[in-house]
Amino acid sequence: MATIGEGRAAETAATVSGVDYVAGGGGPLDPRFVQRVRNLPGAVTSASRSTGVTVLEEGTALVSSEARAADPAALAATARLPLVAGRTGDLDDGSVIVNEEWETRTVGQRVSLWLGGGRKVSLRVAAVMRTGTGSNGVYPTPANAAGAAIDRIDVRLRAGADRTAVRALLEKAGRDTGTPVLTRDAWVAAQHPRTGGNARAGLLLILGIALLYTGIALANTLVMATSDRVHEFASLRLTGATRSQVLRLVAVEALIVVAVGAGLGGAVAGLNLLGVKGALELLAVSSPVAVPWASPGGVLAACAAAATVSAVLPALAALRTRPAGPAGTRE
């Protein structure tokens, strides 16, 4: 899930790679801020609105998609949409930019859909974006997003513009109207997809049950194996090993068992992650393999603790018991 999240973040970063600052994104922007930023010297701005569209596919399924309405010229000047066909500049009030998940995804074809306000329209497909991780959305024009307020402005500096002066004007406008203004990198970091609480709870429930039974099996195996080594421990004592040395040996053996298991588990997880990375690359999404090291580290530490305790305690009990001799006497 973390690797797929990194892929989504990489897609977001690529879309705004030509942007220097992003304002808003958390709700409708103050009209005063919008007016001041639109006239910002030395910058190209693209004001956009969050909306949605619904399309009927295969005659039975109503599919809703998130959409971002923007002026075509401003959108083309600031955004780097992951297009596989058509051009961003071809978008107009009679068309829409869709993605490859849509049933109708050929440039020039017409598609009937319901806009965010419920009005049904027939629009021409101006361009098509790749599927990616499935979060590329749809791009109509503001004329097809009636009632949606501007909630984000992307700002790209023109060549030769005074970066310091533009930033000062942006920040002043933001302070005067209470509008957050972020650099591109800060905005991408803020938009980084994170696992929701319900998803995490579900994962913890499934993994918790599996790990609990795994821990029980690990402890049970080591307890039984160690309890059967009474004669072996006695032999070690006869060769001169102290009780603490025997216990240390048992603890090291238990940790080696855990290390071997961790290596095998890591190999399986690595193959799984390579498959996920390969699938993302097939979708033209560049994403590093992300491993939340704290989680497997905690599991590994818990297994090491359970294995050590489950091996050392039976060994300690065995060392206190002298094995019986051939005739049943105590040796």
N, C-alpha and C positions, 0 to 999 in steps of 0.2 A: 504493500500500500504506500509506503514511503517512496519507493522508486517511481511508482505511477504519479505520486504527488509532485516529485521533482520534474517529471516529464511535463506535467501541466504548468508548473512554474516556468519551465523553459519555453513553453509555447507562449505564455503571457509575456515573457521578456522579449521574445522575438517580435511579437506584434507591436510593441511600443519601442522597438530598438531605435527608431528615428525621432523619439520624443526626448526632451530634456527635463520637463517638469509635468506633473499631473496634479490637478486640483480637484478636490471633492472625491466622489465615489461612494459616499455614505448617506446620500439623501439629496433632495433638491438644493441647488445652489442659490445663494442670495442673488437676486437680479442685479443688484448694484455691482457685485463682484463680476458677474458675467459681462456687464457693459464695460467695465474698466479693463478687463482682460482682453476683450475683443479688439479694443483699440490700442493694444500694447505695441509700442514701436520696436522694431527689430525682431519680431516674432510672428510665427504662423500658429494660429490656434484652431482647434477643432472641438466644438461644443457638441456633446452627445447626450442622448436620453436613453434610459433603461426602459424597455418595453417587452412585448412578447407577441408571438404569432402562433396560430394553430392551423394545421393542415390536415385534411382527410386523406389518408393513404390506404391503398388497396380497397377502397370503397367501404371500409369498416372501422379503421383505427384513426382516432383523433389524436394527433401528435402535437404537443405544445413545445415550443422552443424559445429560449431566451433570445432577445434581440437588442441591438444597440443602434438607434437611429442617429445618423450624422449627415452633415452636408457632404455631398460627394466630393467636391473639390478639396475641402479641408481634410476629409478622411484620406483621400489619396495622397495628400501632402504630408500627413503625419503618421498614418498607420502602415504597417507592413503585414498585410493579411496573407495567410498561407494559401495563396490561390493555386489551383491546378488548371483552371480554364477561365478565360475572360479577363477583364481589367477592372480595377476599383473605380477608375474614372468613368466607366460606362454606366455606373449606377445613376438612376434618375427617379423621378416621382412615379414612373410607370414600371419600375423594375425593383428587383431585390437580389441581394447576394446570399446564396444558400451554401450548404456544405454537402459533402458526398453522402451523408446519411439520409438525405432526402430521396424520396422515390423519383421526383422530377428534378434532375440535376444536369440537364444539358443546356448550355448557353443558348439563348434564343427561344427556348420553350416557355410556355405560359403555365403558371400554376395558380390555382384558386386557393385562397387562404383567408382566415379571419384575423384581422388586426387586433391589437390589444384592447381597443374599445369595442370590439364585437362586430365591426363592419366587415362584410365579405367583399373581397376585391380579387381581381385577376391581374397578376403581375408577371412581367417577363423576367426570366433568369438572366441577370447581367453578368454574373461571375459565380464560380464555384470554388469553395475552400476545401482543402483536404479534411478527412475525418479527424485525424489526430487522436487525442485522448477523448474526444467526444464533447468538448466544451467550447468549440469555436463559434457557436451561435449563428445568428442571422443578422444581416445589415440591411434595413430599409432606410428611407429618407425621413426627415422630420414630418413631411406631409402625410406619411403613413403611420405616424405615431401621435395622432391627435390626443391631447390631454396629458402627454408625458412631459414632465419638467426636465430641464437640463440638470444633470447630476454629476457631470464630469467634464473637465476641459483639459485636453492635451496641448502642451505648448512646445513648439520646436523653434529654436533660435535660427534666425537667418544667418547666412555666411557673413562674417564681419561684424555681427552684432556685439554690443558690449554686454557680455555675460553678467558681469557684476551689477550693471545698471538694471538689466531686465529682472534679475533675481530680486533686487531691492524693491522694484515696483510690484512684483508679484507678491512678495512677502508683506508689503505694506497693505496691498489690497486685501490680502488674506486676514491680516490682523484687524483691519477696519471693519470687516464683515464677518469675522469668525469662521473663515473658510480655511481648511487645512491645505497647505501647498507642500508637496513632496517632490524630491528629485525622482528621476525614473527608477533608480535602484532601490530607493526607500519604498516607493509605491509597489514595486514588484515584490519586495520582501513582505510588505503588509498584506498583499493579495495571495501570498503563498498558501496553497490549499493544505488544510490540516484535517486529520481524522476527527470526525465528530464524536461526541460523547456516546451516542447510541452504538456507533460502529465499534468504538473502543470497548464498550461494555460487552458487546457480543463476542468480540475476539477474546477478551479476558475470560468470559464464561467458558467458551469452547476450549481454549488453551489451558485454563485452570484445571478443568476436569482431566484433560489428557496428562498434564504435568503431575497432578496429584497421584494418579495411578502409576505413572512412570516412576515417581519417587518411591511409592510403596514397593513396586517390583524391584527397584534398585536396592532398597534397604533389606528386603526379604532375601534376595539372592546373596548379599554379602553376609548377612547374619548366619544363614545356613552354611555357606562356604567356610566362613571363619570358625564356626563351632566345630567343624569336622577336622580341624587342623591341630588338635590337642597334641598328638604324638610329634608332629612337626615342630611345634613350639618347644616341646620338651627336649627334642634333639638340639635345637638351637641353644637352649639353656645349658645343655651338657657340653656343648662346644665352647662355652664361655660367654655367650651373649647375655647381657643383662636384661631385666624385664623391660626397662625403658627402651633399649635398643630393639627388642622384638616388637614393641608397640609402635615404634617409629617405622619399622619395616612394614608392618601391616598398614599403617596410615599412608605411606608412600605408595604401596601397591594399590590401595583404594583410589588414590588420586590419579595413578596411571590409568586405571580403568575409566575414570571420569574423563581424562584427557583423550583416550582413544575414542570414547563415545562422542565427545565434543568434536573431534576431528571428522568422524564419519557423518555426524549431523551437519557440520559445516559444509562438507562436500555436497551433501544432498541439497542443502539450502542454496549453495552456490550455483548448482546446476539449475535450480528453480529460478533464481534471479537472472541467470544468463538467458533463460527462456523468456522471461518478462522483458529484459532489455532488447532481445532480438525482436520480440513482437512490437515493441515501441519503435524500433528502427524501421520495421516494415511499414509503420504508419508515419514514417518521416519525422519522428519525434526524437530529438537528441536528449538523452537523460543519463546522468551517472547512476550507478547502482547505489542506492541509499540503504544503509544498515543502521537501525537504531541500536547502537552497541549497548546501551544501558540495559535493555530488555534481555538479550541473550547473556549478557554479563551477569545479570542477577540470577538467571536460571542456572548458569554454570556454577556460580558461587553456592546456590542452594543445593545443587547436586553434589558438589564437593563436600559440603558440610554434612549432608545426609550420609554419603558414602563413608566418610571418615568415622563418624560416630557409629554407624552400623557395623563397621569392621573392628574398630578399636574396643568397643565395649564387650563384644563376645570374646575377643582375644584376651582381654583383661580377666574375664571370668575363667577362660580356659587355662590361663597361666596360674590361677589360684587352685586349680584342680589337678592333682597328679593322675596320670593315666594308669589304668589297671594293667598289671603284668599278665603273662600268658596263663598263669594259674588262677587268675582272679584276684591276686593279692595287689596291694597298692605299692607302686614302685617309688 
